[in-house]
Amino acid sequence: MLTTAGRALEKAWELRPDALVTDLAVPGLDGFEVCRALRRAGETRAIPILAVTGHSEYLDQPERFREAGIAQVLVKPCPPARLVQELRRLLEIVESAGV
């Protein structure tokens, strides 16, 4: 039986979304590991990842985000409008880069 993280990875590899939003507390696998797995796979390597977390102490570790390939991090509680704003910004960056 696949964990939540395993199912999320399979769906991302299958659907290849334009962007991905993930929590860093993913059942079955560390959220950073989920992001690293997405970066290792050719199908999902270029998908921008927006991570949300309830652990504000993670913000003191920007190298972890870079190493995992996370483009942006938001701390919960996060207003939905802020989440949408960041997703749009990430998608505009991808579009302007021609990825």
Secondary structure, 3 states (H helix, E strand, C coil): CCCHHHHHHHHHHHHCCCCEEEECEECCEEHHHHHHHHHHCCCCCCCCEEEEECCHHHHHCHHHHHHHCCCEEEECCCCHHHHHHHHHHHHHHHHHHCC
